[in-house]
Amino acid sequence: MWNYAIPLLFMGLAGVTNELVSRLSFEYLLPENFYPGLNTREAAGIFGTSIKLAILMNLVIQAFKYAAEPFFFGKAADKNSPQLYAR
């Protein structure tokens, strides 16, 4: 079990680090007045919210793929599959 889990642990830590570093560094690397009417902290807040929305959208897409693809591939050999797919 450890042989399987250790690489996943390091990959998960790398992903979390990448996500957090991008949010934290965005505020400091963004030039002042880059977005008119917003300071860097407000722009970083919008950036973080956009990341959360993108994660939610990716989760919905993955859930659809895991549910739909087995259904479509399972019904592919059926002679009534074109009507089923059209519906």
Buried (B, 14 or more C-beta within 10 A) or exposed (E): EEEEEEEEEEEEEEEEEEEEEEBEEBBEEBEEEEEEEBBBEEBBBEBBEEBEEEEEEEEEEEEEEEEEEEEEEEEEEEEEEEEEEEE
